[in-house]
Amino acid sequence: MDVDLPYRLELISDLPGHDERAWQVAWNPTKPLLASCSADKSVRMYSYRPSDHGSKSLAFSHVGTIPTGHTKTVRSIAWAPSGKTLATGSFDSNVGIWEREDISDSEDAGETAGDWECMTLLEGHETECKSIGYSSSGTLLASCSRDKTVWIWEVKPDADFECMGVLMEHNQDVKCVAWHPSEEILASASYDDTIKLYIDDPSEDWFCFSTLSGHKSTVWSLSWSPQGSYLASSSDDLTIRIWKRVEEHKWKSVLELRGHERSIYSISWGVGKGASENLGWLATTGGDGKINVWEITEMQHTKDPLSAKLIARIFGAHDVNDVNSVSWCPGLEHPDLLATAGDDGSVKVWRVVPS
């Protein structure tokens, strides 16, 4: 335990169940539901509720498993902002779109399993799909692949999708896509060590308006600050960089963080707790099995626009295994709650508590 840090990570729930490594966790944005995906080709769903009245503790329970029918690893999952649709990205190169049958908007919608049905299968990538994400409006879905492309799909009624663009800006495997929290700006990260930013030209098509260079090796993960004025990236070069929006279409690297001994596979920027100048909490994890939580603060009247302070960390979060994904619980009800997925096939839920 780190005596010198103001917070610590407390394990709230250990949710084993996947037969092979767990790749990603995703919190439903509107319901008390947590999803995970795995090399075992399944998606597992967990609901959560207060374990007793007036207590902060939560009880998590497994409420269903989707045997997706993907023929290879399910590498990525993403909820639509409505919370009613789940997308799955697989190493079989396809993206599945899932909805629940006959689920009312009742209170217990998170509790009952219901049958998840594959409404659409999006085909187009030539090889492994690595990451998927819905835009904040829910009208666009992005996917990226080892085939070096980023696809943007328009979400139509009745689970219909139209391809709006195939972006071939990267010259290597594309590891991650991430939409801006309020604008239609898409970021992608790649094995080519760069980050690309894209927007839609009303008269033309989607295009890359900026390339962010600086990492010395593969960029694994991206996460926007909750307010959208910063973008964080993590890399094989063992650094996390934070890029600031300095003009409408210009971003520059303003901070570099070090705190991991091996590749940093996943980062997540949450609202956190604390003072108004606090830009939130950034959680980082990866091949060293460690979870770090950083408090990011905007500095006024100083040369450096940002400062970061390590406020909590835990070693061996998934025992000796790599941690593949970290994600903060969305919304303001549980800003101190995060989930991780590891090579041990487990999903774990943690709370950041004062030391």
Disulfide bonds with the S-S distance in Angstrom:
none
